[in-house]
């Protein structure tokens, strides 16, 4: 991940609704949720949610898959991992023991 991709991801997450969507989808896991369910759970208008989903998808933080006539949205674990790696790649100036707790918490997933 390069700096401009990281900035796009951070920009996408710098909005309350998008952050709530992302956290919900991270919690939900691989199976994902339809836009209608996301809208209901977060009390967001479906038309507004569509724009937020598009921004998160373009930023590489969520993905969509079609199941028959439904589109399911889920967290893009690879994109999320890339963002976390970008944040921590130069961590601790060669002293990994300083970041051990951070590393352990990231590995919980």
Backbone as CSV, one residue per row, in Angstrom:
resi,resn,N_x,N_y,N_z,CA_x,CA_y,CA_z,C_x,C_y,C_z
1,UNK,0.848,-1.165,0.000,0.000,0.000,0.000,0.895,1.230,0.000
2,UNK,0.543,2.192,-0.841,1.312,3.423,-0.873,0.578,4.515,-0.093
3,UNK,1.221,5.654,0.029,0.673,6.738,0.838,-0.676,7.216,0.331
4,UNK,-0.837,7.347,-0.974,-2.122,7.854,-1.483,-3.249,6.855,-1.230
5,UNK,-2.971,5.559,-1.293,-3.988,4.549,-0.978,-4.347,4.605,0.511
6,UNK,-3.348,4.788,1.355,-3.611,4.889,2.793,-4.443,6.128,3.091
7,UNK,-4.131,7.230,2.451,-4.909,8.451,2.657,-6.353,8.273,2.214
8,UNK,-6.572,7.561,1.118,-7.938,7.301,0.669,-8.693,6.447,1.700
9,UNK,-8.017,5.456,2.260,-8.649,4.607,3.278,-8.967,5.421,4.531
10,UNK,-8.024,6.231,4.975,-8.269,7.053,6.167,-9.384,8.061,5.912
11,UNK,-9.398,8.628,4.731,-10.455,9.574,4.380,-11.821,8.880,4.413
12,UNK,-11.868,7.659,3.908,-13.119,6.901,3.912,-13.592,6.638,5.339
13,UNK,-12.676,6.367,6.231,-13.031,6.059,7.614,-13.275,7.305,8.469
14,UNK,-12.952,8.474,7.914,-13.079,9.726,8.668,-14.492,10.298,8.598
15,UNK,-15.461,9.426,8.505,-16.869,9.825,8.503,-17.604,8.855,9.412
16,UNK,-18.440,9.375,10.290,-19.073,8.538,11.308,-19.848,7.356,10.718
17,UNK,-20.647,7.594,9.702,-21.448,6.506,9.121,-20.559,5.449,8.491
18,UNK,-19.566,5.880,7.742,-18.676,4.901,7.097,-17.887,4.111,8.130
19,UNK,-17.458,4.759,9.191,-16.747,4.045,10.250,-17.665,3.013,10.905
20,UNK,-18.926,3.387,11.138,-19.883,2.437,11.726,-20.122,1.256,10.780
21,UNK,-20.241,1.524,9.481,-20.436,0.450,8.497,-19.235,-0.483,8.519
22,UNK,-18.041,0.090,8.471,-16.823,-0.719,8.458,-16.733,-1.589,9.712
23,UNK,-16.980,-1.009,10.877,-16.912,-1.772,12.124,-17.962,-2.884,12.147
24,UNK,-19.157,-2.600,11.644,-20.203,-3.619,11.581,-19.774,-4.771,10.679
25,UNK,-19.195,-4.444,9.529,-18.798,-5.496,8.594,-17.594,-6.283,9.094
26,UNK,-16.685,-5.626,9.796,-15.558,-6.351,10.415,-16.114,-7.350,11.426
27,UNK,-17.060,-6.898,12.227,-17.662,-7.757,13.247,-18.419,-8.924,12.610
28,UNK,-19.082,-8.667,11.497,-19.921,-9.678,10.846,-19.100,-10.812,10.230
29,UNK,-17.911,-10.507,9.748,-17.059,-11.545,9.174,-17.319,-11.794,7.708
30,UNK,-16.888,-12.957,7.243,-16.907,-13.299,5.825,-18.286,-13.319,5.188
31,UNK,-19.307,-13.726,5.917,-20.620,-13.883,5.316,-21.191,-12.557,4.826
32,UNK,-20.849,-11.459,5.475,-21.295,-10.156,5.031,-22.775,-9.896,5.276
33,UNK,-23.206,-8.727,4.846,-24.589,-8.295,5.029,-25.071,-7.585,3.776
34,UNK,-26.364,-7.635,3.537,-26.936,-6.877,2.430,-27.027,-5.410,2.832
35,UNK,-27.125,-4.548,1.838,-27.233,-3.115,2.099,-28.476,-2.815,2.934
36,UNK,-29.558,-3.523,2.685,-30.781,-3.297,3.444,-30.614,-3.590,4.920
37,UNK,-29.932,-4.672,5.229,-29.698,-5.027,6.631,-28.766,-4.018,7.283
38,UNK,-27.724,-3.613,6.561,-26.805,-2.602,7.101,-27.577,-1.323,7.404
39,UNK,-28.408,-0.896,6.461,-29.180,0.339,6.628,-30.085,0.253,7.857
40,UNK,-30.756,-0.876,8.018,-31.652,-1.040,9.169,-30.879,-1.063,10.488
41,UNK,-29.786,-1.818,10.517,-29.030,-1.940,11.770,-28.420,-0.612,12.204
42,UNK,-28.055,0.218,11.238,-27.401,1.482,11.571,-28.339,2.686,11.457
43,UNK,-29.598,2.438,11.122,-30.578,3.513,10.941,-30.088,4.570,9.950
44,UNK,-29.674,4.092,8.780,-29.177,4.959,7.712,-30.117,4.816,6.524
45,UNK,-30.408,5.921,5.861,-31.236,5.869,4.665,-30.525,5.047,3.582
46,UNK,-31.228,4.125,2.920,-30.596,3.289,1.894,-29.891,4.098,0.799
47,UNK,-30.482,5.196,0.364,-29.848,5.987,-0.702,-28.533,6.600,-0.228
48,UNK,-28.471,7.014,1.017,-27.240,7.555,1.585,-26.210,6.449,1.774
49,UNK,-26.679,5.286,2.213,-25.778,4.167,2.458,-25.053,3.744,1.185
50,UNK,-25.736,3.773,0.072,-25.131,3.371,-1.196,-23.866,4.175,-1.475
51,UNK,-23.924,5.471,-1.265,-22.751,6.319,-1.498,-21.622,5.957,-0.529
52,UNK,-21.960,5.705,0.721,-20.934,5.343,1.710,-20.288,3.997,1.366
53,UNK,-21.085,3.042,0.940,-20.539,1.734,0.550,-19.588,1.882,-0.629
54,UNK,-19.944,2.721,-1.573,-19.087,2.948,-2.745,-17.729,3.517,-2.315
55,UNK,-17.736,4.478,-1.414,-16.487,5.095,-0.958,-15.613,4.077,-0.223
56,UNK,-16.216,3.282,0.646,-15.460,2.260,1.370,-14.906,1.199,0.423
57,UNK,-15.677,0.844,-0.573,-15.222,-0.159,-1.544,-14.065,0.376,-2.375
58,UNK,-14.195,1.633,-2.835,-13.126,2.240,-3.631,-11.839,2.358,-2.815
59,UNK,-11.964,2.543,-1.493,-10.801,2.663,-0.619,-10.176,1.310,-0.283
60,UNK,-10.798,0.215,-0.726,-10.241,-1.113,-0.485,-10.526,-1.661,0.900
61,UNK,-11.551,-1.111,1.575,-11.855,-1.551,2.929,-13.013,-2.532,3.000
62,UNK,-13.871,-2.527,1.991,-14.951,-3.508,1.931,-14.998,-4.083,0.522
63,UNK,-15.712,-5.175,0.395,-15.903,-5.811,-0.910,-17.357,-6.228,-1.033
64,UNK,-17.770,-6.464,-2.255,-19.145,-6.912,-2.466,-19.129,-8.189,-3.293
65,UNK,-20.082,-9.055,-2.997,-20.243,-10.287,-3.764,-21.728,-10.470,-4.048
66,UNK,-22.003,-10.975,-5.215,-23.392,-11.207,-5.611,-23.771,-12.646,-5.272
67,UNK,-24.905,-12.797,-4.603,-25.483,-14.114,-4.336,-26.898,-14.082,-4.894
68,UNK,-27.038,-14.658,-6.078,-28.304,-14.623,-6.818,-28.691,-13.165,-7.060
69,UNK,-29.776,-12.698,-6.465,-30.201,-11.322,-6.708,-29.743,-10.354,-5.619
70,UNK,-29.028,-10.847,-4.632,-28.567,-10.019,-3.525,-27.097,-9.662,-3.694
71,UNK,-26.750,-8.478,-3.232,-25.345,-8.096,-3.127,-25.023,-8.043,-1.641
72,UNK,-24.009,-8.793,-1.258,-23.570,-8.816,0.135,-22.258,-8.049,0.265
73,UNK,-22.161,-7.268,1.306,-20.965,-6.481,1.582,-20.255,-7.075,2.790
74,UNK,-18.941,-7.139,2.697,-18.136,-7.646,3.808,-16.841,-6.852,3.863
75,UNK,-16.188,-6.910,5.005,-14.897,-6.237,5.152,-13.888,-6.895,4.222
76,UNK,-13.078,-6.088,3.587,-11.984,-6.600,2.761,-10.791,-6.794,3.701
77,UNK,-10.630,-8.005,4.165,-9.597,-8.295,5.159,-8.207,-8.019,4.604
78,UNK,-7.988,-8.329,3.353,-6.686,-8.072,2.738,-6.389,-6.570,2.706
79,UNK,-7.364,-5.772,2.307,-7.177,-4.323,2.273,-6.966,-3.754,3.663
80,UNK,-7.703,-4.284,4.633,-7.559,-3.832,6.017,-6.182,-4.202,6.546
81,UNK,-5.745,-5.398,6.242,-4.415,-5.847,6.672,-3.328,-4.967,6.042
82,UNK,-3.510,-4.612,4.759,-2.540,-3.726,4.095,-2.458,-2.371,4.790
83,UNK,-3.610,-1.848,5.199,-3.624,-0.558,5.885,-2.915,-0.656,7.234
84,UNK,-3.181,-1.710,7.980,-2.501,-1.900,9.259,-1.001,-2.078,9.073
85,UNK,-0.626,-2.811,8.042,0.796,-3.013,7.747,1.451,-1.677,7.401
86,UNK,0.752,-0.848,6.604,1.264,0.467,6.241,1.542,1.295,7.498
87,UNK,0.623,1.225,8.463,0.777,2.006,9.693,1.940,1.530,10.548
88,UNK,2.221,0.252,10.513,3.198,-0.310,11.447,4.496,-0.768,10.800
89,UNK,4.651,-0.579,9.502,5.830,-1.142,8.828,7.151,-0.553,9.327
90,UNK,7.135,0.652,9.818,8.375,1.251,10.323,8.320,1.426,11.833
91,UNK,7.517,0.602,12.464,7.274,0.708,13.900,8.532,0.423,14.709
92,UNK,8.740,1.211,15.688,9.685,0.918,16.773,11.150,1.020,16.389
93,UNK,11.464,1.557,15.249,12.852,1.802,14.838,13.781,0.618,15.110
94,UNK,13.361,-0.557,14.703,14.211,-1.733,14.856,14.136,-2.392,16.222
95,UNK,13.199,-1.988,17.050,13.022,-2.592,18.375,11.623,-3.185,18.452
96,UNK,11.409,-4.358,17.849,10.065,-4.935,17.766,9.425,-5.214,19.118
97,UNK,10.234,-5.371,20.157,9.667,-5.647,21.475,8.785,-4.491,21.962
98,UNK,9.040,-3.277,21.482,8.228,-2.116,21.862,6.806,-2.270,21.322
99,UNK,6.678,-2.864,20.153,5.376,-3.013,19.501,4.736,-4.376,19.737
100,UNK,5.269,-5.166,20.628,4.761,-6.532,20.831,3.280,-6.537,21.180
101,UNK,2.847,-5.644,22.048,1.435,-5.607,22.440,0.560,-5.235,21.241
102,UNK,0.977,-4.272,20.450,0.226,-3.896,19.245,0.162,-5.065,18.280
103,UNK,1.259,-5.710,18.064,1.311,-6.845,17.156,0.398,-7.970,17.623
104,UNK,0.395,-8.227,18.912,-0.437,-9.285,19.463,-1.908,-8.948,19.287
105,UNK,-2.284,-7.692,19.475,-3.693,-7.313,19.328,-4.137,-7.393,17.877
106,UNK,-3.273,-7.095,16.942,-3.600,-7.204,15.521,-3.749,-8.674,15.129
107,UNK,-2.961,-9.538,15.728,-3.006,-10.960,15.402,-4.195,-11.696,16.016
108,UNK,-4.973,-11.016,16.856,-6.141,-11.640,17.472,-7.101,-12.138,16.412
109,UNK,-7.241,-11.402,15.342,-8.160,-11.790,14.273,-7.674,-13.037,13.594
